[in-house]
Amino acid sequence: MTDPQRPPQQPQQPWYAAYETPPVPPAPPASAEPPVTAWAPTPAGPQSGAEATTAFPPPSPTQPVPVASPPAWPSYPAAPTGAGMPPIPGAPPTPVAAHSPARPHGAGRRVAELAAVAVLAAGLASGGTYALTRPASSTTTATAPSGQSTNRDAPVVQANGAAVDWAVTAEAVAPSVVAISVTSSSGEGEGSGVVYDKAGHVVTNNHVATGAGNGAEITVTLADGRTFDATIAGTDPSTDLAVLTITDPPSDLVPMSVGDSDTLAVGDPVMAVGNPLGLAGTVTTGIVSALDRPVRTSGSQSQTGGSTEPVVTNAIQTSAAINPGNSGGALVTANGQLVGINSSIASLGSSSTQQSGNIGIGFAIPVNEVVSIADQLISTGKAQHAYLGISSADGTVPDGNAKRAAAVVKSVADGTPAAQAGLQAGDAITTIDGKRVDGSLSLVAAIRQRNVGDTVKLTVVRGSQTQEVTVTLAARPAN
């Protein structure tokens, strides 16, 4: 008997029906078009043919097909932007004697140099040298800094400090480096310089600016080929620095971004930019080989004529190739910031009158010292220098069972900072502000690097006692 409140029962399927293969749809008629092959779209654009998918007839509306969500793109940590490396511990740099590479080469060699470019190309490339080439009808464009001489904004941010993109750095700094030519009846020469501000001031070496003697005609050639007359704003033979002023400077000058040489570490990547052998716009790359390297070079000519005392610099040593004509050019970081002015090279030559090429040891004046001197030269035409007021010689002091190099005080001038601090003849100075002093040259270089009014802390060995002496440096008296 059938219950009218219950629906009729459906016939049950056998237990094996759930495991049966669904029926295969019949093949399309012979006249039907074959399946269409389509490219699967991806966020990166079309892929290779191996990623092609076959388009099938759309599913029945009564049988929706679940679609899997596409896999999420992986996320990666941001690449580091800094290019600095931790300092490498070790002994302080050994003082060296160096030769100035920019006894500037004469303009008369220009034709011979151009003819020799093909020969130089292989040798320069093997030394890590790259020549910037610019079409004659175009100029290199870059975002101009604020125009302040102490602009600290880096023009380049490297995506990977371990793999520097030097091409980007070279393009950014090229407009701020110039070629300098000096000509007079007594000689001629070439060197390099750095655009310091939008007022037309160019920083270079003193031996570049005064290399052709008094009354020389000076021209400055920008990276885009425009040449301007220039005059000397001021020179400082003691540091081998000078500032030129471009006559009627153009409004589109690009001053170099200024870095901080105190933040450099041994091993940091650097680039030298300049005008070696008259080959303008040449860049070479290397690393910071040493810091606070005491370097002595022969005295250059002063602006008023005559030779000066030897130049002593607490220099940055670099493996970037520096050659004659590079003097006055820029030493920059991977981020395109100025950290030094290239000034001299070590030489194996025995003759002081014979030019020598790069042997992998070049020196630059730290930019913090450059800024201090350049600002004074622009303001007054001359510069003051820090002064301790002693004479000293190389010596040693006992250090347990060993000996330690030091600068031994020979005499102390009355009324000087040294006398006011209580220094005495026979005192051995072993450190200045925690950095080791390995002799008289090392002490002189460290003092000259500082500014008038700076306070320094000296470690002094007197007899068997070691003490700390604080000295406030004064301005060196005029000779």
VMD Tcl script that draws the C-alpha trace (Angstrom):
set ca {
  {0.00 0.00 0.00}
  {1.42 3.38 -0.96}
  {1.73 6.13 1.67}
  {0.45 9.39 0.07}
  {2.72 11.47 2.46}
  {5.92 9.89 1.22}
  {7.40 10.44 -2.20}
  {8.07 7.42 -4.23}
  {11.53 5.95 -3.63}
  {14.08 6.13 -6.41}
  {15.61 2.91 -7.48}
  {19.02 2.44 -5.83}
  {22.14 2.29 -8.00}
  {24.49 -0.62 -7.53}
  {27.48 0.03 -5.21}
  {29.95 -0.04 -8.06}
  {28.30 2.84 -9.93}
  {30.38 5.44 -8.03}
  {33.59 3.95 -9.43}
  {32.52 3.77 -13.03}
  {34.23 6.02 -15.59}
  {31.83 8.70 -16.88}
  {30.84 8.25 -20.45}
  {33.15 9.74 -23.05}
  {31.42 12.37 -25.21}
  {31.10 11.37 -28.80}
  {33.80 12.57 -31.19}
  {32.91 15.67 -33.21}
  {31.88 15.18 -36.78}
  {34.60 15.20 -39.40}
  {33.64 18.65 -40.57}
  {34.03 20.21 -37.09}
  {37.10 22.39 -36.42}
  {39.90 20.88 -34.32}
  {40.58 22.14 -30.77}
  {42.22 25.59 -30.65}
  {45.67 26.05 -29.04}
  {45.85 29.17 -26.83}
  {48.68 30.91 -24.85}
  {48.19 31.03 -21.12}
  {48.55 34.67 -19.96}
  {51.11 35.29 -17.16}
  {52.20 38.44 -15.32}
  {55.52 38.36 -17.20}
  {53.97 38.27 -20.66}
  {53.92 35.44 -23.25}
  {55.96 32.42 -22.27}
  {57.51 29.64 -24.32}
  {55.50 27.16 -26.35}
  {55.90 24.56 -23.63}
  {53.39 26.53 -21.55}
  {50.63 26.42 -24.18}
  {47.27 24.99 -23.07}
  {44.52 23.37 -25.10}
  {41.12 25.03 -25.11}
  {38.24 22.53 -24.71}
  {34.51 23.12 -25.24}
  {33.01 25.03 -22.29}
  {31.55 22.89 -19.49}
  {27.83 22.36 -19.15}
  {26.08 25.16 -17.23}
  {24.59 22.55 -14.92}
  {28.02 21.22 -14.01}
  {30.21 24.13 -12.79}
  {33.92 23.36 -12.81}
  {35.93 24.67 -9.82}
  {38.86 26.87 -10.90}
  {42.01 26.84 -8.75}
  {43.40 30.24 -7.69}
  {46.75 31.09 -9.31}
  {49.76 30.59 -7.05}
  {50.93 33.71 -5.21}
  {54.10 35.36 -6.47}
  {57.03 34.77 -4.10}
  {58.19 37.74 -2.05}
  {61.88 38.55 -1.75}
  {63.69 40.80 0.74}
  {64.78 44.17 -0.59}
  {68.34 44.28 -1.86}
  {70.77 46.29 0.30}
  {71.48 49.79 -0.94}
  {74.67 50.55 0.91}
  {78.04 50.03 -0.65}
  {80.13 50.29 2.49}
  {82.14 47.48 4.00}
  {83.37 47.10 7.55}
  {86.90 48.36 8.16}
  {89.70 45.82 8.00}
  {91.85 45.86 11.11}
  {95.57 46.03 10.78}
  {98.65 48.16 11.15}
  {98.44 51.82 10.12}
  {99.65 52.68 6.63}
  {103.35 53.13 6.08}
  {104.47 56.61 4.98}
  {105.53 56.76 1.34}
  {107.06 59.23 -1.05}
  {105.04 59.86 -4.18}
  {105.26 61.69 -7.47}
  {102.67 64.12 -8.72}
  {101.09 62.68 -11.88}
  {99.89 65.97 -13.24}
  {102.87 67.73 -14.30}
  {100.24 68.34 -16.93}
  {101.04 67.03 -20.37}
  {101.36 69.53 -23.19}
  {98.58 70.20 -25.63}
  {101.12 69.62 -28.41}
  {100.87 65.93 -27.70}
  {97.16 65.86 -28.51}
  {97.60 64.57 -32.09}
  {100.03 61.89 -31.03}
  {97.73 60.84 -28.18}
  {94.75 60.53 -30.47}
  {96.78 58.44 -32.87}
  {97.83 56.20 -30.02}
  {94.32 55.61 -28.67}
  {93.98 52.32 -30.56}
  {97.23 51.07 -29.05}
  {96.29 52.26 -25.57}
  {92.83 50.71 -25.66}
  {93.89 47.13 -24.93}
  {96.27 48.10 -22.14}
  {93.84 50.49 -20.50}
  {90.97 48.02 -20.64}
  {93.07 45.37 -18.93}
  {93.73 47.84 -16.12}
  {90.07 48.50 -15.46}
  {89.87 51.71 -17.47}
  {86.75 52.74 -19.34}
  {86.52 55.77 -21.66}
  {83.22 57.64 -21.65}
  {82.21 58.33 -25.22}
  {79.64 61.00 -26.04}
  {78.15 61.82 -29.45}
  {79.26 65.26 -30.65}
  {75.65 66.39 -31.08}
  {74.39 65.34 -27.65}
  {75.11 66.11 -24.03}
  {74.90 64.06 -20.88}
  {71.95 65.07 -18.75}
  {71.56 64.55 -15.02}
  {69.57 65.96 -12.16}
  {71.47 69.01 -10.95}
  {72.24 69.22 -7.22}
  {71.06 72.13 -5.13}
  {74.07 74.26 -6.08}
  {75.61 74.24 -2.60}
  {79.27 73.26 -2.40}
  {78.48 70.84 0.41}
  {75.61 69.03 -1.31}
  {75.41 65.64 0.37}
  {72.71 63.99 -1.73}
  {74.05 60.90 -3.50}
  {73.17 61.01 -7.22}
  {73.18 57.20 -7.47}
  {71.57 54.52 -5.30}
  {73.12 51.15 -6.06}
  {70.64 48.28 -5.99}
  {73.34 45.80 -5.03}
  {76.41 46.96 -3.17}
  {78.18 43.70 -3.99}
  {77.74 44.20 -7.76}
  {78.27 47.89 -8.49}
  {76.82 49.27 -11.72}
  {79.73 51.54 -12.63}
  {78.09 52.64 -15.88}
  {75.35 54.41 -13.90}
  {77.92 56.03 -11.59}
  {80.04 57.22 -14.51}
  {77.05 58.77 -16.24}
  {76.02 60.61 -13.07}
  {79.42 62.13 -12.23}
  {80.74 62.86 -15.74}
  {79.12 66.32 -16.04}
  {80.89 67.42 -12.84}
  {84.46 66.64 -13.97}
  {86.35 68.99 -16.30}
  {89.57 69.03 -18.31}
  {91.98 71.89 -17.53}
  {94.56 73.33 -19.92}
  {97.24 75.86 -18.93}
  {99.45 77.63 -21.47}
  {102.18 80.23 -21.12}
  {105.37 81.31 -22.86}
  {107.32 79.00 -20.55}
  {105.23 75.85 -20.97}
  {101.87 74.21 -21.25}
  {100.05 71.36 -19.63}
  {96.81 69.60 -18.82}
  {95.04 68.30 -15.76}
  {91.60 67.67 -14.29}
  {89.17 69.46 -12.02}
  {85.84 69.11 -10.23}
  {82.90 71.52 -10.48}
  {82.45 72.75 -6.90}
  {79.40 75.01 -7.15}
  {77.10 76.68 -9.63}
  {79.01 79.96 -9.30}
  {81.70 78.48 -11.54}
  {84.32 77.41 -8.98}
  {86.43 74.40 -9.93}
  {88.65 72.53 -7.45}
  {91.94 71.13 -8.74}
  {95.55 70.61 -7.65}
  {97.88 73.56 -7.13}
  {100.48 71.96 -9.40}
  {97.87 71.86 -12.19}
  {96.80 75.49 -11.81}
  {100.36 76.86 -11.53}
  {102.16 74.25 -13.64}
  {102.84 76.60 -16.56}
  {104.12 79.44 -14.41}
  {102.85 82.92 -13.78}
  {100.59 84.61 -16.30}
  {99.39 81.36 -17.87}
  {96.15 81.24 -19.81}
  {93.76 78.72 -18.28}
  {90.81 77.07 -19.99}
  {88.25 74.65 -18.61}
  {86.47 72.17 -20.89}
  {83.19 70.70 -19.68}
  {82.07 67.13 -20.29}
  {79.87 68.25 -23.21}
  {82.83 69.84 -25.02}
  {82.22 73.52 -24.24}
  {85.41 75.41 -23.32}
  {85.58 78.49 -21.07}
  {88.35 80.77 -19.88}
  {89.18 80.62 -16.19}
  {91.20 82.47 -13.58}
  {92.78 81.42 -10.28}
  {90.63 82.21 -7.24}
  {93.29 80.97 -4.81}
  {96.02 78.39 -4.31}
  {97.34 76.49 -1.31}
  {100.73 74.90 -2.02}
  {100.85 73.29 1.45}
  {97.96 70.97 0.58}
  {98.46 71.07 -3.22}
  {94.95 72.45 -3.72}
  {93.68 75.31 -5.85}
  {90.34 76.81 -6.91}
  {89.67 78.20 -10.38}
  {86.80 80.48 -11.38}
  {85.15 79.97 -14.77}
  {84.65 83.27 -16.59}
  {80.94 83.83 -17.27}
  {79.95 80.30 -16.16}
  {76.93 78.67 -17.83}
  {73.73 78.26 -15.86}
  {73.65 74.50 -16.33}
  {76.80 73.67 -14.37}
  {76.42 70.46 -12.34}
  {78.37 70.62 -9.04}
  {79.73 67.35 -7.74}
  {77.88 65.79 -4.80}
  {80.22 65.88 -1.78}
  {80.59 62.81 0.43}
  {82.32 62.24 3.77}
  {85.84 60.82 3.62}
  {85.69 59.95 7.33}
  {83.13 57.22 6.55}
  {85.39 55.39 4.09}
  {86.64 51.91 4.93}
  {89.45 49.87 3.45}
  {87.98 47.75 0.66}
  {85.25 50.22 -0.36}
  {84.81 50.43 -4.17}
  {85.80 53.76 -5.73}
  {86.12 55.32 -9.19}
  {88.71 57.84 -10.41}
  {87.49 60.30 -13.07}
  {89.72 62.66 -15.00}
  {91.80 63.59 -18.01}
  {94.81 61.22 -18.10}
  {97.21 61.80 -21.00}
  {94.69 64.24 -22.45}
  {92.00 61.54 -22.76}
  {89.10 63.48 -21.27}
  {86.24 61.70 -19.53}
  {88.24 58.61 -18.56}
  {87.14 56.56 -15.55}
  {89.02 53.84 -13.70}
  {87.74 51.67 -10.89}
  {89.35 50.08 -7.85}
  {89.09 49.98 -4.09}
  {90.26 51.98 -1.11}
  {93.59 50.27 -0.44}
  {94.49 52.18 2.73}
  {93.44 55.21 4.76}
  {95.51 57.86 6.55}
  {98.53 57.08 4.40}
  {101.20 59.74 5.07}
  {102.45 60.83 1.64}
  {105.19 63.36 0.90}
  {105.48 64.96 -2.54}
  {107.91 67.60 -3.73}
  {106.82 71.19 -3.27}
  {104.94 72.77 -6.15}
  {105.09 76.35 -7.36}
  {103.18 78.99 -5.47}
  {100.86 81.49 -7.16}
  {103.42 84.23 -6.62}
  {106.28 82.17 -8.00}
  {109.00 80.08 -6.40}
  {108.90 76.59 -4.94}
  {107.32 75.70 -1.62}
  {107.92 73.24 1.18}
  {107.12 69.57 0.49}
  {103.44 68.64 0.51}
  {102.50 66.17 3.25}
  {99.07 64.56 2.99}
  {97.19 62.05 5.11}
  {95.98 60.48 1.89}
  {93.48 57.94 0.67}
  {95.37 55.17 -1.12}
  {93.52 53.56 -4.02}
  {94.07 50.85 -6.61}
  {92.06 52.79 -9.21}
  {94.47 53.67 -12.01}
  {95.73 57.27 -11.78}
  {98.02 58.55 -14.53}
  {99.57 61.88 -15.57}
  {96.69 64.27 -16.24}
  {94.42 62.67 -13.60}
  {95.63 65.18 -11.00}
  {92.83 67.39 -9.75}
  {90.18 64.89 -10.82}
  {87.58 63.16 -8.71}
  {87.69 60.04 -6.58}
  {84.05 59.03 -6.04}
  {82.12 56.29 -4.30}
  {79.81 53.83 -6.06}
  {76.98 56.22 -5.17}
  {78.66 59.03 -7.10}
  {79.82 61.15 -4.16}
  {83.19 62.93 -4.08}
  {85.51 61.53 -1.39}
  {88.88 62.75 -2.65}
  {90.84 64.82 -5.16}
  {93.39 62.67 -7.01}
  {96.85 64.14 -6.52}
  {99.80 61.77 -6.77}
  {101.01 58.26 -7.57}
  {103.73 55.97 -6.30}
  {106.49 55.45 -8.82}
  {109.25 52.91 -9.38}
  {111.23 55.40 -11.50}
  {114.53 56.60 -10.11}
  {114.43 59.96 -11.89}
  {112.25 62.72 -10.52}
  {112.09 64.33 -13.99}
  {110.80 61.22 -15.74}
  {107.06 60.56 -15.89}
  {105.90 57.21 -14.65}
  {102.62 55.44 -15.28}
  {100.27 53.79 -12.85}
  {101.54 50.83 -10.82}
  {98.34 50.33 -8.86}
  {99.15 52.77 -6.04}
  {97.51 56.19 -6.29}
  {96.70 58.82 -3.68}
  {93.88 61.30 -3.18}
  {93.41 64.22 -0.78}
  {90.43 63.42 1.50}
  {87.37 65.49 0.61}
  {86.82 66.74 4.16}
  {90.20 68.49 3.94}
  {89.40 69.65 0.40}
  {86.15 71.33 1.49}
  {87.87 73.13 4.37}
  {90.62 74.53 2.12}
  {88.40 75.26 -0.90}
  {85.88 77.27 1.13}
  {88.71 79.43 2.49}
  {90.24 79.95 -0.97}
  {86.88 81.02 -2.39}
  {86.27 83.39 0.51}
  {89.72 84.98 0.98}
  {92.07 83.57 -1.65}
  {94.23 81.89 0.99}
  {93.94 79.20 3.66}
  {94.96 78.76 7.28}
  {96.44 75.53 8.60}
  {96.40 73.79 11.96}
  {99.60 74.06 13.98}
  {101.02 72.10 16.92}
  {104.33 73.93 17.44}
  {106.96 71.21 17.72}
  {109.80 69.72 15.74}
  {109.99 65.93 15.77}
  {111.89 62.92 14.46}
  {111.26 59.22 14.00}
  {111.85 57.09 17.07}
  {110.70 54.07 19.07}
  {109.43 53.40 22.58}
  {109.35 50.12 24.52}
  {106.06 48.22 24.53}
  {106.51 45.23 26.86}
  {108.98 42.91 25.18}
  {108.56 44.75 21.86}
  {109.11 48.23 20.49}
  {106.63 50.68 19.03}
  {107.31 53.39 16.43}
  {106.60 56.97 17.49}
  {107.22 60.63 16.72}
  {109.78 61.88 19.24}
  {109.58 65.58 20.16}
  {112.86 67.39 19.57}
  {111.83 70.90 20.54}
  {108.74 72.86 21.59}
  {108.27 76.49 20.49}
  {107.21 78.99 23.15}
  {103.60 80.14 23.17}
  {102.41 77.34 20.88}
  {99.58 74.86 21.46}
  {102.16 72.19 22.31}
  {103.79 74.39 24.97}
  {100.42 75.31 26.46}
  {99.52 71.60 26.68}
  {102.77 70.80 28.52}
  {104.59 68.80 25.85}
  {108.35 68.50 26.41}
  {111.40 67.58 24.40}
  {111.90 63.81 24.56}
  {108.18 63.02 24.67}
  {107.21 60.22 22.28}
  {103.81 60.63 20.61}
  {102.31 57.24 19.72}
  {98.68 58.07 18.82}
  {96.50 61.01 17.85}
  {92.79 60.63 18.51}
  {93.31 56.90 18.90}
  {95.11 56.43 15.56}
  {98.68 55.22 15.65}
  {101.54 57.58 14.86}
  {104.46 55.73 13.27}
  {106.87 58.62 12.95}
  {107.37 62.30 12.32}
  {105.79 62.28 8.85}
  {102.74 60.49 10.18}
  {102.27 63.15 12.88}
  {102.72 66.05 10.42}
  {100.16 64.54 8.01}
  {97.64 63.99 10.81}
  {97.95 67.59 12.06}
  {97.69 69.11 8.56}
  {94.50 67.16 7.96}
  {92.78 68.97 10.82}
  {91.30 72.44 11.07}
  {92.33 75.44 13.11}
  {90.59 75.23 16.48}
  {90.25 71.44 16.49}
  {91.01 69.66 19.76}
  {93.09 66.48 19.54}
  {94.07 63.91 22.12}
  {97.68 62.70 22.02}
  {99.04 59.58 23.67}
  {102.46 60.53 25.00}
  {105.17 58.30 26.48}
  {107.43 60.23 28.88}
  {110.10 58.06 30.42}
  {108.26 54.95 31.59}
  {104.91 56.67 31.95}
  {102.11 56.93 29.37}
  {99.65 59.79 29.54}
  {96.93 61.46 27.48}
  {97.48 65.09 26.49}
  {94.71 67.26 25.01}
  {95.80 70.01 22.63}
  {93.75 72.71 20.88}
  {95.36 73.46 17.53}
  {96.03 77.06 16.48}
  {96.66 78.70 13.10}
  {100.18 78.26 11.78}
  {102.08 81.57 11.77}
  {102.95 83.08 8.40}
  {106.53 82.43 7.34}
}
mol new
graphics top color blue
foreach p $ca { graphics top sphere $p radius 0.5 }
foreach p [lrange $ca 0 end-1] q [lrange $ca 1 end] { graphics top cylinder $p $q radius 0.2 }
display resetview
